[in-house]
Amino acid sequence: MEYKVKTYEEALDVIEEIGLLPLAPLIPDFPSLNTITLAKYWHSESEFDPWIWRTKFSTDGVAAYGKFIKKKSVLVSLQLLPYVKKVLGYTESVEERYFNGNVSKQAFDIYKIISQEEGIDTRSLRMMAGLKEKDSKRIFENALLELQGTMDIVISGIHEKRNAEGEKKGWSSTAFETYDSWANRNRIESINIDKEDARKYLISFFSNVCSNDSRKKLEKIFV
């Protein structure tokens, strides 16, 4: 599985072909965005910068982006997305799972804020959640990881920090949106099958695009 890409469009072709593209190596003998691109373009702020692409895919609605697997950032094709969601996610709502003791209070509170302020940036989200202090950073980050790991939220883009003159200032801030909102905006329909059938579909798909070693690893991920 050897890919080398230079443009955003070429990277999108790879995502659509193999269904899943981690930002960094995650699965043995399986591509990642940083292995199929040239290091010199990363953080170049040019049209060839994969660091810019990672959120552009989500902003454009052509691939989902978030820390969905093993707390690592991955891109998921629109074809596979409903199946990945079915396997990693839950049929119960976040609220139902919270009241059943299966979602932390911090994650539940943050989810409620995101659902009311779709596309909210990290800075605003921390402030509204009352977690802007330095010693609350880990709590905040863990809550975001929890919600991304069950695909209740996705990274929907970035917000650029600008000064009074409108000039870019400092680091951009990640923006979050509920999966349901992002999927509805981008016309991603849910699938009416159970988790096991969705898992079988994913394994069958990956059997045709990757090595046996990669497929076995993916089988363990999509349990």
LUMFIDO-681067 format. One record per residue (C-alpha): residue number from 0; residue in three letters; chain; x, y, z. Coordinates in steps of 0.1 Angstrom, whole numbers, plus 5000, padded with zeros to 4 digits. Example, Ala and Ser with C-alpha at 12.3 -4.5 7.8 and 13.67 -1.06 7.14 Angstrom:
% LUMFIDO-681067
<0,'ALA','A',<5123,4955,5078>> <1,'SER','A',<5137,4989,5071>> 
//
This chain:
% LUMFIDO-681067
<0,'MET','A',<5000,5000,5000>> <1,'GLU','A',<5022,5028,4987>> <2,'TYR','A',<5007,5063,4983>> <3,'LYS','A',<5024,5096,4977>> <4,'VAL','A',<5003,5127,4974>> <5,'LYS','A',<5009,5164,4970>> <6,'THR','A',<4975,5180,4967>> <7,'TYR','A',<4944,5181,4988>> <8,'GLU','A',<4924,5164,4960>> <9,'GLU','A',<4949,5136,4958>> <10,'ALA','A',<4947,5130,4996>> <11,'LEU','A',<4909,5130,4994>> <12,'ASP','A',<4911,5103,4967>> <13,'VAL','A',<4932,5081,4991>> <14,'ILE','A',<4906,5086,5019>> <15,'GLU','A',<4878,5076,4996>> <16,'GLU','A',<4898,5046,4983>> <17,'ILE','A',<4909,5031,5017>> <18,'GLY','A',<4881,5045,5038>> <19,'LEU','A',<4901,5055,5068>> <20,'LEU','A',<4932,5077,5071>> <21,'PRO','A',<4949,5084,5104>> <22,'LEU','A',<4970,5115,5107>> <23,'ALA','A',<5000,5096,5120>> <24,'PRO','A',<5008,5059,5119>> <25,'LEU','A',<4982,5039,5138>> <26,'ILE','A',<4977,5006,5121>> <27,'PRO','A',<5006,4984,5109>> <28,'ASP','A',<5013,4985,5072>> <29,'PHE','A',<4985,5010,5067>> <30,'PRO','A',<4988,5046,5053>> <31,'SER','A',<4986,5077,5074>> <32,'LEU','A',<4985,5113,5062>> <33,'ASN','A',<5020,5120,5073>> <34,'THR','A',<5034,5089,5056>> <35,'ILE','A',<5018,5097,5022>> <36,'THR','A',<5029,5134,5021>> <37,'LEU','A',<5062,5152,5021>> <38,'ALA','A',<5074,5165,5054>> <39,'LYS','A',<5086,5198,5039>> <40,'TYR','A',<5050,5208,5033>> <41,'TRP','A',<5037,5203,5068>> <42,'HIS','A',<5031,5237,5086>> <43,'SER','A',<5042,5255,5054>> <44,'GLU','A',<5008,5273,5053>> <45,'SER','A',<5007,5267,5016>> <46,'GLU','A',<4980,5249,4995>> <47,'PHE','A',<5001,5218,4999>> <48,'ASP','A',<5001,5218,5037>> <49,'PRO','A',<4985,5186,5051>> <50,'TRP','A',<4980,5203,5085>> <51,'ILE','A',<4956,5227,5068>> <52,'TRP','A',<4939,5199,5049>> <53,'ARG','A',<4930,5179,5080>> <54,'THR','A',<4903,5203,5090>> <55,'LYS','A',<4894,5214,5055>> <56,'PHE','A',<4881,5179,5048>> <57,'SER','A',<4856,5183,5076>> <58,'THR','A',<4848,5219,5067>> <59,'ASP','A',<4841,5209,5031>> <60,'GLY','A',<4820,5180,5043>> <61,'VAL','A',<4840,5154,5023>> <62,'ALA','A',<4854,5134,5052>> <63,'ALA','A',<4848,5133,5090>> <64,'TYR','A',<4876,5142,5113>> <65,'GLY','A',<4882,5136,5149>> <66,'LYS','A',<4900,5115,5176>> <67,'PHE','A',<4877,5085,5169>> <68,'ILE','A',<4902,5056,5174>> <69,'LYS','A',<4925,5050,5203>> <70,'LYS','A',<4924,5087,5211>> <71,'LYS','A',<4942,5095,5178>> <72,'SER','A',<4931,5117,5149>> <73,'VAL','A',<4916,5100,5119>> <74,'LEU','A',<4898,5109,5088>> <75,'VAL','A',<4868,5087,5077>> <76,'SER','A',<4853,5086,5042>> <77,'LEU','A',<4817,5094,5038>> <78,'GLN','A',<4811,5059,5025>> <79,'LEU','A',<4823,5043,5056>> <80,'LEU','A',<4812,5069,5081>> <81,'PRO','A',<4777,5056,5089>> <82,'TYR','A',<4792,5021,5095>> <83,'VAL','A',<4820,5034,5117>> <84,'LYS','A',<4795,5055,5137>> <85,'LYS','A',<4773,5024,5141>> <86,'VAL','A',<4802,5004,5155>> <87,'LEU','A',<4820,5030,5177>> <88,'GLY','A',<4788,5049,5187>> <89,'TYR','A',<4757,5040,5206>> <90,'THR','A',<4720,5039,5199>> <91,'GLU','A',<4713,5056,5232>> <92,'SER','A',<4716,5094,5234>> <93,'VAL','A',<4744,5110,5254>> <94,'GLU','A',<4717,5121,5280>> <95,'GLU','A',<4704,5085,5284>> <96,'ARG','A',<4740,5072,5288>> <97,'TYR','A',<4748,5099,5313>> <98,'PHE','A',<4718,5090,5335>> <99,'ASN','A',<4727,5054,5332>> <100,'GLY','A',<4762,5062,5345>> <101,'ASN','A',<4780,5056,5312>> <102,'VAL','A',<4791,5091,5304>> <103,'SER','A',<4811,5114,5327>> <104,'LYS','A',<4795,5146,5340>> <105,'GLN','A',<4822,5167,5323>> <106,'ALA','A',<4815,5151,5289>> <107,'PHE','A',<4778,5154,5294>> <108,'ASP','A',<4781,5191,5302>> <109,'ILE','A',<4804,5198,5273>> <110,'TYR','A',<4781,5179,5249>> <111,'LYS','A',<4752,5200,5260>> <112,'ILE','A',<4771,5232,5252>> <113,'ILE','A',<4783,5220,5218>> <114,'SER','A',<4747,5209,5209>> <115,'GLN','A',<4735,5244,5217>> <116,'GLU','A',<4765,5262,5201>> <117,'GLU','A',<4773,5240,5170>> <118,'GLY','A',<4807,5248,5157>> <119,'ILE','A',<4819,5263,5189>> <120,'ASP','A',<4857,5268,5192>> <121,'THR','A',<4878,5254,5220>> <122,'ARG','A',<4885,5286,5238>> <123,'SER','A',<4848,5295,5240>> <124,'LEU','A',<4839,5259,5250>> <125,'ARG','A',<4864,5258,5279>> <126,'MET','A',<4851,5291,5291>> <127,'MET','A',<4814,5281,5289>> <128,'ALA','A',<4822,5248,5306>> <129,'GLY','A',<4840,5265,5335>> <130,'LEU','A',<4872,5247,5326>> <131,'LYS','A',<4894,5275,5314>> <132,'GLU','A',<4919,5273,5343>> <133,'LYS','A',<4952,5256,5337>> <134,'ASP','A',<4945,5228,5362>> <135,'SER','A',<4913,5220,5344>> <136,'LYS','A',<4929,5214,5310>> <137,'ARG','A',<4933,5177,5315>> <138,'ILE','A',<4897,5173,5326>> <139,'PHE','A',<4885,5193,5295>> <140,'GLU','A',<4907,5173,5271>> <141,'ASN','A',<4896,5139,5285>> <142,'ALA','A',<4859,5149,5281>> <143,'LEU','A',<4865,5158,5245>> <144,'LEU','A',<4883,5125,5239>> <145,'GLU','A',<4854,5106,5255>> <146,'LEU','A',<4829,5122,5232>> <147,'GLN','A',<4850,5118,5201>> <148,'GLY','A',<4857,5081,5209>> <149,'THR','A',<4820,5074,5208>> <150,'MET','A',<4816,5098,5178>> <151,'ASP','A',<4791,5120,5196>> <152,'ILE','A',<4811,5150,5184>> <153,'VAL','A',<4834,5157,5155>> <154,'ILE','A',<4860,5183,5147>> <155,'SER','A',<4842,5206,5123>> <156,'GLY','A',<4869,5231,5114>> <157,'ILE','A',<4890,5258,5130>> <158,'HIS','A',<4885,5294,5142>> <159,'GLU','A',<4913,5318,5134>> <160,'LYS','A',<4922,5342,5162>> <161,'ARG','A',<4924,5377,5148>> <162,'ASN','A',<4932,5412,5162>> <163,'ALA','A',<4911,5443,5160>> <164,'GLU','A',<4924,5450,5125>> <165,'GLY','A',<4913,5416,5113>> <166,'GLU','A',<4948,5402,5110>> <167,'LYS','A',<4955,5366,5120>> <168,'LYS','A',<4970,5365,5155>> <169,'GLY','A',<4983,5334,5173>> <170,'TRP','A',<4972,5298,5170>> <171,'SER','A',<4939,5288,5155>> <172,'SER','A',<4913,5271,5177>> <173,'THR','A',<4897,5238,5169>> <174,'ALA','A',<4859,5239,5164>> <175,'PHE','A',<4835,5211,5175>> <176,'GLU','A',<4801,5201,5164>> <177,'THR','A',<4778,5172,5173>> <178,'TYR','A',<4780,5143,5149>> <179,'ASP','A',<4742,5145,5142>> <180,'SER','A',<4745,5182,5132>> <181,'TRP','A',<4776,5176,5110>> <182,'ALA','A',<4760,5146,5094>> <183,'ASN','A',<4727,5164,5087>> <184,'ARG','A',<4744,5194,5072>> <185,'ASN','A',<4764,5172,5049>> <186,'ARG','A',<4735,5148,5041>> <187,'ILE','A',<4750,5117,5056>> <188,'GLU','A',<4722,5093,5062>> <189,'SER','A',<4722,5069,5091>> <190,'ILE','A',<4720,5031,5083>> <191,'ASN','A',<4693,5008,5096>> <192,'ILE','A',<4715,4978,5105>> <193,'ASP','A',<4728,4964,5137>> <194,'LYS','A',<4763,4968,5150>> <195,'GLU','A',<4775,4934,5140>> <196,'ASP','A',<4764,4938,5104>> <197,'ALA','A',<4781,4972,5103>> <198,'ARG','A',<4812,4956,5116>> <199,'LYS','A',<4811,4928,5090>> <200,'TYR','A',<4807,4954,5063>> <201,'LEU','A',<4838,4973,5075>> <202,'ILE','A',<4859,4942,5078>> <203,'SER','A',<4848,4931,5043>> <204,'PHE','A',<4857,4965,5029>> <205,'PHE','A',<4891,4966,5045>> <206,'SER','A',<4898,4930,5033>> <207,'ASN','A',<4898,4945,4998>> <208,'VAL','A',<4921,4975,5004>> <209,'CYS','A',<4947,4964,5029>> <210,'SER','A',<4970,4936,5040>> <211,'ASN','A',<4960,4907,5063>> <212,'ASP','A',<4980,4922,5092>> <213,'SER','A',<4962,4956,5088>> <214,'ARG','A',<4928,4939,5086>> <215,'LYS','A',<4935,4919,5118>> <216,'LYS','A',<4944,4951,5136>> <217,'LEU','A',<4913,4968,5123>> <218,'GLU','A',<4891,4938,5134>> <219,'LYS','A',<4903,4944,5170>> <220,'ILE','A',<4895,4981,5167>> <221,'PHE','A',<4860,4975,5154>> <222,'VAL','A',<4849,4950,5180>> 
//
